[in-house]
Amino acid sequence: MMLPVPPKPLLLALCLAAATAHAQKRAMPPKPDRAEVYDSVAQPAVPIGGTARYAQFLADHQRYPTTAMQQGQQGTVPVRFVVEKTGVVSHVEVAKPVAPLLDAEAVRLIKSGPRWTPAKNRNQVVRQRVTVPVSFVLSPPAAPVQLPAKGGAPAPPPNAADIAASAHPDQPAVVAPDRPAQPVGGTDAFFAWIEKNQQYPKLARQRKIQGKVPVEFIVQADGSLTDARVIKKMGSGLDEEALRLIRTAPKWEPASYRGKPLKQKMVLPVLFQL
């Protein structure tokens, strides 16, 4: 028994419907590979809380290695890592090494950071490769000092770094010291003194707060340290302890210009590590 053949218009309609469905299926974008790591996406990953808060976290929790500080090591370490679909950070590595101690601290800092909001591409959550620069900066170079003109009132001191004894008072000029101020016995001895005499505040220890407190002070012509002030406060007793350490520290060798001692402003980060 032969089945009835559908009318030709119905066959044509069925063919058109099948072709349209096939075309629509081909037009759909492919789903992202679950394991693929993207360098460029439509919606990049961002730290939870925003980039400003993340930058503040890095600044507050950075532990400048004491040995690196003593050796004058500084620079920016680019740290590369993957933000997973869950927002956690993985595969953390240094993209371009600067110094072993700084590199290791930069990696530790990124690993200890907060979660991220993962990236999206084609409305799908994906893994993304991110690079974050971690900067290590020592105190700024010595400020210049200004010599007063002969017979006149001394010119206003630039940034409180003024001359204590002028070799040529008849030659007004702005100069940098021939020799900057430095701790007696060298930086190693000074940092050793800081570490030995530091009294970690109880409140900061309870709250597990650590970091560096930048302290500005003036090394007088006699080597004493005065006018200490905290540039960026951390609280929980750390600021007060940093000031106490600087105020009670041993004398320094003062800066000098042509054999004469000068006052000089300095900035020193006092480290607190649990």
RONU-220236 format. One record per residue (C-alpha): residue number from 1; residue in three letters; chain; x, z, y. Coordinates in Angstrom, 3 decimals. Layout:
// RONU-220236
- pos,code,unit,X,Z,Y
- NUM,ALA,A,X,Z,Y;
...
***
This chain:
// RONU-220236
- pos,code,unit,X,Z,Y
- 1,MET,A,0.000,0.000,0.000;
- 2,MET,A,1.470,-1.056,3.295;
- 3,LEU,A,1.354,1.270,6.323;
- 4,PRO,A,-0.150,-0.102,9.503;
- 5,VAL,A,2.391,-1.279,12.032;
- 6,PRO,A,2.040,0.460,15.483;
- 7,PRO,A,1.253,-1.781,18.378;
- 8,LYS,A,4.310,-3.213,20.156;
- 9,PRO,A,3.677,-1.343,23.466;
- 10,LEU,A,3.895,1.999,21.614;
- 11,LEU,A,7.210,1.003,19.969;
- 12,LEU,A,8.639,0.050,23.358;
- 13,ALA,A,7.586,3.394,24.862;
- 14,LEU,A,9.242,5.322,22.039;
- 15,CYS,A,12.507,3.388,22.499;
- 16,LEU,A,12.547,4.028,26.233;
- 17,ALA,A,11.916,7.749,25.720;
- 18,ALA,A,14.774,7.986,23.218;
- 19,ALA,A,17.155,6.130,25.538;
- 20,THR,A,16.231,8.368,28.479;
- 21,ALA,A,16.773,11.537,26.456;
- 22,HIS,A,20.146,10.224,25.268;
- 23,ALA,A,21.214,9.418,28.827;
- 24,GLN,A,20.180,12.883,30.045;
- 25,LYS,A,22.120,14.513,27.233;
- 26,ARG,A,25.277,12.589,28.134;
- 27,ALA,A,24.921,13.489,31.827;
- 28,MET,A,25.149,17.266,31.134;
- 29,PRO,A,28.617,18.659,32.044;
- 30,PRO,A,30.619,20.045,29.152;
- 31,LYS,A,30.724,23.816,28.751;
- 32,PRO,A,34.028,25.472,29.703;
- 33,ASP,A,36.446,26.213,26.921;
- 34,ARG,A,36.188,29.929,26.092;
- 35,ALA,A,39.966,30.309,25.839;
- 36,GLU,A,41.000,28.043,28.721;
- 37,VAL,A,42.685,29.610,31.754;
- 38,TYR,A,41.863,27.919,35.061;
- 39,ASP,A,44.172,27.659,38.052;
- 40,SER,A,41.500,26.199,40.322;
- 41,VAL,A,37.804,27.084,40.103;
- 42,ALA,A,34.661,26.689,42.174;
- 43,GLN,A,34.287,30.460,42.652;
- 44,PRO,A,37.656,32.284,42.465;
- 45,ALA,A,38.094,35.778,41.084;
- 46,VAL,A,38.235,38.563,43.695;
- 47,PRO,A,39.162,42.251,43.445;
- 48,ILE,A,36.199,44.593,43.230;
- 49,GLY,A,35.765,46.070,46.685;
- 50,GLY,A,37.335,43.100,48.434;
- 51,THR,A,40.839,41.898,49.235;
- 52,ALA,A,41.403,44.352,52.098;
- 53,ARG,A,40.665,47.321,49.863;
- 54,TYR,A,42.878,45.870,47.146;
- 55,ALA,A,45.763,45.436,49.576;
- 56,GLN,A,45.322,49.053,50.656;
- 57,PHE,A,45.449,50.147,47.018;
- 58,LEU,A,48.745,48.336,46.531;
- 59,ALA,A,50.207,49.937,49.664;
- 60,ASP,A,49.024,53.452,48.780;
- 61,HIS,A,50.152,53.412,45.147;
- 62,GLN,A,53.468,51.609,45.468;
- 63,ARG,A,56.451,53.685,44.276;
- 64,TYR,A,59.502,52.255,45.933;
- 65,PRO,A,62.290,52.788,43.345;
- 66,THR,A,64.782,55.284,44.763;
- 67,THR,A,67.786,53.414,43.391;
- 68,ALA,A,66.537,50.140,44.854;
- 69,MET,A,66.065,51.841,48.206;
- 70,GLN,A,69.545,53.315,48.097;
- 71,GLN,A,70.984,49.890,47.323;
- 72,GLY,A,69.042,48.271,50.156;
- 73,GLN,A,66.957,46.082,47.833;
- 74,GLN,A,63.814,44.612,49.349;
- 75,GLY,A,61.720,41.466,49.156;
- 76,THR,A,58.413,40.059,47.931;
- 77,VAL,A,57.741,39.864,44.199;
- 78,PRO,A,55.103,37.250,43.214;
- 79,VAL,A,53.172,38.639,40.230;
- 80,ARG,A,51.171,36.216,38.096;
- 81,PHE,A,48.354,37.364,35.798;
- 82,VAL,A,45.056,36.344,34.209;
- 83,VAL,A,41.698,37.746,35.286;
- 84,GLU,A,39.651,37.836,32.098;
- 85,LYS,A,35.912,37.222,31.895;
- 86,THR,A,35.413,40.990,31.778;
- 87,GLY,A,37.314,41.443,35.044;
- 88,VAL,A,40.334,43.137,33.467;
- 89,VAL,A,43.870,41.937,34.195;
- 90,SER,A,46.069,40.594,31.391;
- 91,HIS,A,49.283,38.607,30.815;
- 92,VAL,A,50.979,40.211,33.840;
- 93,GLU,A,54.405,38.730,34.611;
- 94,VAL,A,56.775,38.120,37.504;
- 95,ALA,A,56.612,34.511,38.668;
- 96,LYS,A,59.948,34.649,40.503;
- 97,PRO,A,62.243,37.670,39.962;
- 98,VAL,A,63.685,39.483,42.999;
- 99,ALA,A,65.416,42.553,41.541;
- 100,PRO,A,64.830,44.254,38.162;
- 101,LEU,A,63.630,47.571,39.615;
- 102,LEU,A,61.339,45.925,42.168;
- 103,ASP,A,60.008,43.483,39.568;
- 104,ALA,A,59.148,46.312,37.162;
- 105,GLU,A,57.383,48.313,39.864;
- 106,ALA,A,55.376,45.268,40.976;
- 107,VAL,A,54.179,44.677,37.401;
- 108,ARG,A,53.256,48.364,37.008;
- 109,LEU,A,51.352,48.293,40.287;
- 110,ILE,A,49.267,45.248,39.323;
- 111,LYS,A,48.499,46.658,35.866;
- 112,SER,A,47.280,49.918,37.381;
- 113,GLY,A,44.999,48.167,39.866;
- 114,PRO,A,41.186,48.028,39.846;
- 115,ARG,A,39.085,45.478,37.985;
- 116,TRP,A,38.210,42.104,39.450;
- 117,THR,A,34.997,40.141,39.736;
- 118,PRO,A,35.726,37.250,37.343;
- 119,ALA,A,35.860,33.615,38.380;
- 120,LYS,A,33.098,31.071,37.845;
- 121,ASN,A,33.271,27.354,37.261;
- 122,ARG,A,30.200,25.161,36.793;
- 123,ASN,A,28.098,28.326,36.816;
- 124,GLN,A,30.038,29.700,33.855;
- 125,VAL,A,32.253,32.809,33.890;
- 126,VAL,A,35.821,31.701,33.131;
- 127,ARG,A,39.350,33.074,32.923;
- 128,GLN,A,41.513,32.437,35.968;
- 129,ARG,A,45.238,32.632,36.650;
- 130,VAL,A,46.011,34.511,39.874;
- 131,THR,A,49.249,35.231,41.756;
- 132,VAL,A,49.561,38.235,44.070;
- 133,PRO,A,52.668,38.901,46.232;
- 134,VAL,A,53.894,42.513,46.180;
- 135,SER,A,56.169,43.304,49.126;
- 136,PHE,A,58.892,45.923,49.276;
- 137,VAL,A,60.087,46.561,52.830;
- 138,LEU,A,62.698,49.080,53.937;
- 139,SER,A,62.844,50.644,57.390;
- 140,PRO,A,63.319,48.178,60.265;
- 141,PRO,A,66.786,47.546,61.674;
- 142,ALA,A,68.197,49.807,64.317;
- 143,ALA,A,66.604,49.483,67.734;
- 144,PRO,A,68.884,48.405,70.596;
- 145,VAL,A,69.832,50.919,73.284;
- 146,GLN,A,69.967,50.357,77.019;
- 147,LEU,A,72.849,51.413,79.281;
- 148,PRO,A,71.947,52.772,82.756;
- 149,ALA,A,73.249,51.019,85.877;
- 150,LYS,A,75.933,52.691,88.008;
- 151,GLY,A,74.559,54.865,90.794;
- 152,GLY,A,70.951,54.283,89.854;
- 153,ALA,A,68.325,55.920,87.725;
- 154,PRO,A,68.516,55.119,84.025;
- 155,ALA,A,66.314,52.271,82.918;
- 156,PRO,A,63.324,53.231,80.738;
- 157,PRO,A,64.542,53.698,77.161;
- 158,PRO,A,63.285,50.990,74.781;
- 159,ASN,A,61.304,52.708,72.058;
- 160,ALA,A,62.937,56.095,72.791;
- 161,ALA,A,66.376,54.869,71.711;
- 162,ASP,A,68.484,55.592,74.793;
- 163,ILE,A,72.160,55.974,75.515;
- 164,ALA,A,73.742,59.429,75.155;
- 165,ALA,A,77.204,58.629,76.489;
- 166,SER,A,78.035,55.291,78.063;
- 167,ALA,A,81.445,53.706,77.732;
- 168,HIS,A,80.707,51.385,80.688;
- 169,PRO,A,77.968,52.834,82.960;
- 170,ASP,A,78.583,50.106,85.557;
- 171,GLN,A,77.463,47.368,83.173;
- 172,PRO,A,73.718,47.521,82.571;
- 173,ALA,A,72.929,45.853,79.288;
- 174,VAL,A,70.818,46.081,76.157;
- 175,VAL,A,73.057,46.440,73.144;
- 176,ALA,A,72.880,47.247,69.462;
- 177,PRO,A,75.116,50.027,68.138;
- 178,ASP,A,78.449,48.988,66.679;
- 179,ARG,A,77.730,51.422,63.868;
- 180,PRO,A,74.182,52.560,63.020;
- 181,ALA,A,73.334,56.160,62.259;
- 182,GLN,A,73.726,57.189,58.632;
- 183,PRO,A,73.506,60.374,56.548;
- 184,VAL,A,76.661,62.445,56.183;
- 185,GLY,A,78.018,61.665,52.731;
- 186,GLY,A,76.020,58.437,52.467;
- 187,THR,A,72.487,57.518,51.492;
- 188,ASP,A,72.917,58.659,47.881;
- 189,ALA,A,73.683,62.199,49.022;
- 190,PHE,A,70.734,62.212,51.437;
- 191,PHE,A,68.203,61.006,48.871;
- 192,ALA,A,69.572,63.529,46.393;
- 193,TRP,A,69.002,66.256,49.005;
- 194,ILE,A,65.437,65.052,49.603;
- 195,GLU,A,64.677,65.065,45.879;
- 196,LYS,A,66.207,68.514,45.364;
- 197,ASN,A,64.436,70.173,48.306;
- 198,GLN,A,61.064,68.449,48.053;
- 199,GLN,A,58.131,70.811,47.441;
- 200,TYR,A,55.278,68.715,46.091;
- 201,PRO,A,52.042,69.927,47.771;
- 202,LYS,A,49.700,71.641,45.325;
- 203,LEU,A,46.623,69.788,46.586;
- 204,ALA,A,48.317,66.393,46.275;
- 205,ARG,A,49.451,67.282,42.763;
- 206,GLN,A,45.925,68.325,41.771;
- 207,ARG,A,44.518,65.083,43.148;
- 208,LYS,A,47.385,63.098,41.566;
- 209,ILE,A,48.231,61.534,44.912;
- 210,GLN,A,51.631,59.913,45.203;
- 211,GLY,A,53.292,57.292,47.341;
- 212,LYS,A,55.555,57.071,50.365;
- 213,VAL,A,55.145,58.664,53.778;
- 214,PRO,A,56.993,56.682,56.497;
- 215,VAL,A,58.552,59.075,58.995;
- 216,GLU,A,60.006,58.031,62.335;
- 217,PHE,A,62.665,60.238,63.915;
- 218,ILE,A,65.610,60.152,66.312;
- 219,VAL,A,69.182,60.809,65.290;
- 220,GLN,A,70.655,62.558,68.323;
- 221,ALA,A,74.219,62.114,69.574;
- 222,ASP,A,75.196,65.324,67.793;
- 223,GLY,A,73.679,64.079,64.501;
- 224,SER,A,70.597,66.318,64.528;
- 225,LEU,A,67.208,64.842,63.598;
- 226,THR,A,64.431,65.325,66.165;
- 227,ASP,A,61.049,63.946,67.291;
- 228,ALA,A,59.864,63.389,63.726;
- 229,ARG,A,56.392,61.908,63.327;
- 230,VAL,A,54.443,60.324,60.505;
- 231,ILE,A,53.679,56.642,61.060;
- 232,LYS,A,51.062,56.295,58.320;
- 233,LYS,A,49.388,59.433,57.006;
- 234,MET,A,48.499,60.070,53.366;
- 235,GLY,A,46.952,63.537,53.635;
- 236,SER,A,46.694,66.295,51.013;
- 237,GLY,A,49.771,68.010,52.421;
- 238,LEU,A,52.171,65.094,51.883;
- 239,ASP,A,52.544,64.334,55.597;
- 240,GLU,A,53.464,67.922,56.445;
- 241,GLU,A,55.985,68.104,53.614;
- 242,ALA,A,57.607,64.832,54.674;
- 243,LEU,A,58.005,66.158,58.234;
- 244,ARG,A,59.435,69.448,56.950;
- 245,LEU,A,62.034,67.609,54.902;
- 246,ILE,A,63.205,65.482,57.823;
- 247,ARG,A,63.252,68.395,60.257;
- 248,THR,A,65.313,70.576,57.923;
- 249,ALA,A,67.583,67.812,56.629;
- 250,PRO,A,71.362,67.958,57.115;
- 251,LYS,A,72.857,66.296,60.170;
- 252,TRP,A,73.630,62.596,60.177;
- 253,GLU,A,76.571,60.694,61.551;
- 254,PRO,A,75.182,59.383,64.859;
- 255,ALA,A,75.162,55.772,65.896;
- 256,SER,A,77.990,54.681,68.139;
- 257,TYR,A,78.784,51.969,70.662;
- 258,ARG,A,82.454,51.335,71.450;
- 259,GLY,A,83.368,54.710,70.026;
- 260,LYS,A,80.722,56.697,71.930;
- 261,PRO,A,77.754,58.406,70.178;
- 262,LEU,A,74.225,57.179,70.846;
- 263,LYS,A,70.723,58.322,70.135;
- 264,GLN,A,68.993,56.069,67.643;
- 265,LYS,A,65.482,55.811,66.309;
- 266,MET,A,65.151,55.542,62.535;
- 267,VAL,A,62.285,55.073,60.093;
- 268,LEU,A,62.573,56.488,56.596;
- 269,PRO,A,59.954,56.473,53.820;
- 270,VAL,A,59.804,59.839,52.032;
- 271,LEU,A,58.824,59.248,48.401;
- 272,PHE,A,56.419,61.432,46.429;
- 273,GLN,A,56.250,60.706,42.711;
- 274,LEU,A,54.539,62.719,39.985;
***
